[in-house]
Structure formats: structure tokens, C-alpha cells
Amino acid sequence: MRKQLIVLGILLHFAAPAPAQVSFGFGFQADNVSVSLSTYPNLVRVPGYPVYYASGLNSNYFFYDGMYWIFESDQWYSSSWYNGPWMMVDPDSIPLYLLRVPVRYYRHPPAFFVGWQANSPPRWGDHWGNDWAQHRSGWDRWNRQAMPAPAPLPTYQRKYSGDRYPSRDQQPILQQRNYRHEARDPLVREQPNAAPPRNQAEPAQRGRPEAQQGRNPLAPAAPPSQLPAARPNPPAAQPPQRARDNPEPQRQQQAAPRVEERPAPRINPQPQREPNRESMRPQAEPNQQPSNEGRSAPRQMEQGQGAGQQRERDNGDERGQGRGR
């Protein structure tokens, strides 16, 4: 009988379900979150903090740096849309300004918050232990003057309520299209459901037209010798443009050769008469200066001929008179 009871106890032990365990993981989707919203919540800014809280909800619901955050069952969750899906966040990855929110803005505070000051942040070091306090040392000390401005609320999500609430695949597309804010906090950027930066989506959009046109990325580039032929050379077009703007230099250049050509025959016409000079030099008088030979030679010839004819006439007259006598 005892053996039967022992065997039955062993069977009941293995048949009983194991107790649920809550682990601090990172990036695990949570389906057991009790927060379920049908419409966009009313978010109010925490005075002096870049954080918003849902004043009309009976839950610890916050908004910081473009994402929604809730604290439930001793665990933090995050989402890029106001009604999830929610992702579990490790205590070491929670943003500092979210940890610094005073106790009074937790609309559904846990039991271990009892006795803590309402205007001070929760004592996370006492709750999570010394290891966490050493790893996140200084989280409760900051310069309030260097506090960043709060991120704008994604109010475009108000029109997506009830049956119009988008699926998980549609949410990043709508957020990329309607929400311009990019997360500044490094811990927010590490969230798996955070929106990707816009500069990462631009190269993909730029590459689409090339893929649609059927370009071959492995095709060799055009040789450098062909590039000047395909592009106009702006310096070559400048001289005609300058000539149009200032036509006077062209006229001066065209007139310059004419001035040099016209005086040439007038300045020195002697080379054309040099053959006549050489033929006339034997008939010139020996005492005549060489500089006036070309001009006085014909005149002297005419005078010499006239004088010879006059002498012949005089001699003829004298002969006629002698015969008369």
C-alpha cells in the first residue's frame, strides 16, 4: 500500500504544471500585458521632464523620445504604437529620463512604492539590487539645464483606432510616412521596435529606379577619353561671348593690318624706279649729287636737248646771214 502511494505521489508531482517564471529579457514580445486601448490616450507632459504620462488611465503609461512605455508587474515594456505590440525591456536598457520620473506620476504604483517620496524618482537601486545600482550609477543625478526637449506626440495615430488599428507589418510604414521625429536617446534606438532612421531608408529608395531601369552594376565605366566628347566645354564658348559683349577690340584688330598696308607704297616708291636710275646715271653730270639723280635726270635731259636744238638754230641763222652777205 505504501508503495502504491509513493508511486501515485511521484506521478502527481510530474503531472502538475510548472509555475510561471518572469525573466528579464530584451526584445521579447509580451502578450500578457493588461493595457488594451481602443482610442488614442490623453498624454500630459511631466513638468520639468521630457516625458509624457497618461493622466486618464489606471496604469503606468508614459511616452518618451518617440516611443510608448508602460511599467506593469515589475517589468518595463515599449512600443512604437499606443496599443502595442509591446516588447519586454531589460532594466539595464531603460532610458534614464524615464527612470527619473517622480513617483506621483505612476497612476497605478506597485506595492513597493509605498512610503517613497511622491516628488522623487522610485528607488530602483533598492528594488533591483546592488548590481544594477553599480551598473547604472549616477542615473538619479543630472543637469536639469541641459535636459533635452520633449519629442512631439505622434497624434497621427488618433485616426487609427478600433478596427482601423494597423497590423504589426503596417505600423513601420505608417510611422515612416507620418512621423518625422528620430530618436536621440541611444537606449531608445536600441529598441527592436523603434523606427529606423530616415537616412537608412533613402539609399534603398535611390536604388529602386536603377533596378527598374535594368542597369548592370558590373558594367565597366566609360573610358575617360569619351567623357569630354559627351560634355560641352564651357571655356571654348567664352571667347565668342566676350567678342559679342565688346566688339571694339575686333574692329581695332581688323583695322590694324589696313593701316600697315596703305603707307607701304607711299613711304618708299623708289624701289620701282631703281632700274631707270641705273640706266640714267651715265647721262647725268659728274658734279650732280646722288640724292637728286632720280628727280633731276629727266629735267636735265630735257634742258640739254633744248639747248642743243637752240644752238643748231643759231648756227643755221649765222650761216644764212653769212651767205646773204
VENSULMO-V964079 format. One record per pair of residues at least 4 apart in sequence whose ideal C-beta (glycine too) atoms are under 7 Angstrom apart, sorted by sequence separation. I is the first residue (numbers start at 0). GAP is how many residues later the second one is. If there is no record, write none. Layout:
I,GAP ; I,GAP
//
This chain:
0,4 ; 1,4 ; 2,4 ; 3,4 ; 4,4 ; 5,4 ; 6,4 ; 7,4 ; 8,4 ; 9,4 ; 10,4 ; 11,4 ; 36,4 ; 56,4 ; 88,4 ; 93,4 ; 95,4 ; 100,4 ; 108,4 ; 115,4 ; 122,4 ; 123,4 ; 127,4 ; 128,4 ; 129,4 ; 130,4 ; 131,4 ; 132,4 ; 159,4 ; 160,4 ; 165,4 ; 169,4 ; 170,4 ; 171,4 ; 172,4 ; 173,4 ; 174,4 ; 184,4 ; 185,4 ; 195,4 ; 197,4 ; 200,4 ; 201,4 ; 202,4 ; 203,4 ; 206,4 ; 207,4 ; 208,4 ; 221,4 ; 225,4 ; 226,4 ; 236,4 ; 237,4 ; 238,4 ; 239,4 ; 240,4 ; 241,4 ; 242,4 ; 246,4 ; 247,4 ; 248,4 ; 249,4 ; 250,4 ; 251,4 ; 254,4 ; 255,4 ; 256,4 ; 257,4 ; 262,4 ; 264,4 ; 269,4 ; 272,4 ; 273,4 ; 274,4 ; 275,4 ; 276,4 ; 279,4 ; 283,4 ; 287,4 ; 291,4 ; 292,4 ; 295,4 ; 296,4 ; 297,4 ; 298,4 ; 299,4 ; 300,4 ; 301,4 ; 302,4 ; 303,4 ; 304,4 ; 305,4 ; 306,4 ; 307,4 ; 308,4 ; 309,4 ; 310,4 ; 311,4 ; 312,4 ; 313,4 ; 314,4 ; 315,4 ; 316,4 ; 317,4 ; 318,4 ; 319,4 ; 320,4 ; 45,5 ; 62,5 ; 63,5 ; 70,5 ; 71,5 ; 78,5 ; 88,5 ; 93,5 ; 159,5 ; 165,5 ; 182,5 ; 188,5 ; 195,5 ; 209,5 ; 221,5 ; 227,5 ; 287,5 ; 45,6 ; 78,6 ; 102,6 ; 115,6 ; 159,6 ; 182,6 ; 187,6 ; 44,7 ; 45,7 ; 53,7 ; 61,7 ; 68,7 ; 69,7 ; 78,7 ; 105,7 ; 115,7 ; 124,7 ; 242,7 ; 43,8 ; 52,8 ; 77,8 ; 78,8 ; 124,8 ; 165,8 ; 287,8 ; 42,9 ; 43,9 ; 52,9 ; 60,9 ; 68,9 ; 76,9 ; 77,9 ; 112,9 ; 283,9 ; 51,10 ; 59,10 ; 67,10 ; 76,10 ; 102,10 ; 42,11 ; 43,11 ; 50,11 ; 51,11 ; 58,11 ; 59,11 ; 66,11 ; 67,11 ; 76,11 ; 77,11 ; 182,11 ; 41,12 ; 59,12 ; 66,12 ; 76,12 ; 280,12 ; 40,13 ; 41,13 ; 50,13 ; 58,13 ; 66,13 ; 74,13 ; 75,13 ; 102,13 ; 283,13 ; 41,14 ; 49,14 ; 67,14 ; 102,14 ; 103,14 ; 282,14 ; 40,15 ; 102,15 ; 103,15 ; 111,15 ; 181,15 ; 284,15 ; 40,16 ; 69,16 ; 101,16 ; 181,16 ; 276,16 ; 283,16 ; 101,17 ; 102,17 ; 276,17 ; 279,17 ; 75,18 ; 101,18 ; 282,18 ; 101,19 ; 102,19 ; 120,19 ; 175,19 ; 40,20 ; 42,20 ; 100,20 ; 174,20 ; 99,21 ; 272,21 ; 98,22 ; 155,22 ; 155,23 ; 171,23 ; 34,24 ; 269,24 ; 98,25 ; 153,25 ; 175,25 ; 34,26 ; 68,29 ; 151,29 ; 64,30 ; 150,30 ; 63,31 ; 63,33 ; 63,34 ; 34,35 ; 61,36 ; 73,36 ; 147,36 ; 32,37 ; 34,37 ; 90,37 ; 33,38 ; 32,39 ; 61,39 ; 91,40 ; 98,40 ; 99,40 ; 40,41 ; 90,41 ; 39,42 ; 91,43 ; 95,43 ; 32,44 ; 91,44 ; 36,45 ; 36,46 ; 50,46 ; 59,46 ; 29,47 ; 35,47 ; 49,47 ; 50,47 ; 59,47 ; 48,48 ; 58,48 ; 59,48 ; 57,49 ; 58,49 ; 50,50 ; 56,50 ; 57,50 ; 32,51 ; 48,51 ; 48,52 ; 52,52 ; 21,53 ; 32,53 ; 45,55 ; 28,56 ; 29,56 ; 29,57 ; 28,58 ; 29,58 ; 27,59 ; 45,59 ; 26,60 ; 27,60 ; 24,63 ; 25,63 ; 25,64 ; 24,65 ; 23,66 ; 23,67 ; 25,67 ; 81,75 ; 80,76 ; 82,82 ; 84,83 ; 65,85 ; 64,86 ; 62,90 ; 80,90 ; 94,90 ; 79,91 ; 94,92 ; 94,93 ; 92,94 ; 79,95 ; 47,96 ; 49,97 ; 92,97 ; 49,98 ; 51,98 ; 49,99 ; 49,100 ; 51,101 ; 86,104 ; 44,105 ; 86,105 ; 86,106 ; 42,110 ; 77,113 ; 79,113 ; 78,114 ; 79,114 ; 65,115 ; 77,115 ; 79,115 ; 39,117 ; 65,117 ; 39,118 ; 64,118 ; 64,119 ; 64,120 ; 39,121 ; 66,121 ; 38,122 ; 65,122 ; 37,123 ; 64,123 ; 37,124 ; 66,124 ; 66,127 ; 65,129 ; 26,165
//
